[in-house]
Amino acid sequence: MAWQEEIFSALKAANVKQVSYVPDAGHATLIKLVAGDDAIKSVPLTTEEEGVALAAGAWLGGDRSALLMQSSGVGNCVNMFSLVSACRFPLLALVTMRGEFGEMNPWQIPMGTGTPSVLEAMGVRTLRVTQGAEAAETVAAAAVMAFEADQAVAVLISQKLLGAKRWRK
């Protein structure tokens, strides 16, 4: 089983019922798996901070959710992370990293570099996945931290695992 499928299985095992996302190539396989499962509501977003509000609403409605985003979207969520902190609801985010291993787009490097510090400054715990073999276990641990301890947790999925993007000619 591919690591993306293992992450999907970990989300299902954690009883996640809603997954929101801004379309992203790094999450494409996971998004397809979620969209193909009638037990999980798949919610495309226009911007990442909408996903923080959806996570709050899901929790208030008795459901667990996960937010999928790219590291560049973390900057869009900073103000909304204050909602998580002030209201103390769980947040589980899976963040595909850019600006790291083999990055070809200079616009991705500043936010990619700053993502862990930004998340931590806003009270979001971070865990990092660098190898496919550790993906499911890390997501499962993050889900426990989020949903059992009412924490905000982000799993950072390394660009080295995803593969460096290339300009197409």
N, C-alpha and C positions, 0 to 999 in steps of 0.2 A: 504494500500500500504506500502511495506517495505521502510525503509529509503533510501536504495540504489536506488529503483525505483523513489523515490522523488528527489534524487540528479540528476538522469538521466533526469527527467522532468524539473528540474531547468536548466540543461545544454541546453536542447532543447529550453526552453523559452528564454534563453540568446542568441539563434541563434549560438551556437557552432557547427561548421561544421567538425571539425577534433579533434580526441582524440588520443593521443599517450600514450604509456605505456610500462613498463617492466612488464611481467606477475607477479602477486602478488595475494595471496589468499585473502587478505583484499579487493582488488578491483575486485575479480572474478565476482561477480554478475553484477557490473557496466560494466565491460569489455564485458560480454555476451550481455548485453542490447545494448551497442554501436555497437558491431559487427553485431547484428541482425537488425540494422536500416540502410536502404540504403541512408538516408539523411545525415549520418555522416560517414566520412572516419575514419576507425579504423587503427592505425599504430602501430604495435608492434616494440619495440626498442631493441637493444642489450645492450644499456647503457643509463641511464637517461639523460645525458647531450645532447644527440641527440634530445631529446624532446624540449629542450630550443631553439635549432636551428630551429626545425620544427615550433615552435610557432612563431618565427620571420618570417619565410618564409610564413606561413599562413597569418599573419597580412599584410605583404607586398603584398600578393596576394589578399587581400580583405576579408579574412575569419577569423573567430574566432576559437581558439583552446583551448584545455585543456590538461594538462599533468598530468597523474596519476603515482604516485611513492610511494615507501615505504620510511620511514625516513632514512634508511641506504643509499638510493640513493641520498639524499640531498648532502652528502659529495662529490659525483661524479660531481655535478653540479656547485660547487663554482666558478670555473674559467669562466664557461659559463654565470653565473649571471652577470658578468661584461658587457657582450653583451647587456643584458636587460637594465642595468643602462646607459651605454654609448649611446645606440640607442633609448632609451625611447619608447619601444614598450610594449604593455600589456602582462602580463603572468598570467595565471590562473593555479595553480597547486593544486591538491588534494593529500595530503600526508597521507598515513596510518602509524600510529605511532607504533613503536616497542620500546622495552627497558623501558616500563612503567608497567602498571598493570599486575602483575603475569608473568612477562617475565621469561622464562626458559633458554634463550640462552644468556650467558654473553657477547657474541660478539655484541649483538644488543644494549646493555645498553649505551655505550659511545655516539654513534651517536644519539640514541633516546633522550638522555638527552640533547645533544648539538643542536639538530635540530632547535628549536625556535631561539636560539641565533645566530646560523650560518645564518639562513635566514634573520634575522633582520640586522645582520652585513653587509649583501650583498644588503640591501635595499629592501628586500621582506617583505611586510606587512604580518602578520599572524593573522588568525582567528582560533578558536578551536571549534570543535564539540565534545561534551561529551555524548550527548543523541540523539537518533534517531529523536526525535520530532523537533530538531533544525537544522537538517542536510540541508534540502532543503532551508530554509530561509538563512542560513549562506552561502551556495554556491551561491544563488541568489545575496546576498549582495556582495560577493567577485567578482562575474561576473560584477556587476555594477562598482565596484571600479577598476577592471582591464580594462574593455573595454570602459567605459565612462570617466574615469579619467586617463587612460594610466598608470596604476600602475602595479607593480608585486605583486601578492597576492597569498598566500598559505593558504589553508584550512587544518588544522591539524586534522585528524580524530583519536580520542583517542583510545588507545588500549583497554580501558575498554569497549567502545562501540563495538569494533570488537570482543572482547573476547580474552583471553590469549591463546596462542598456547601451545600445549603439544607435547612432543616427543611421537611418536607412537611406540608401542611394538608389 
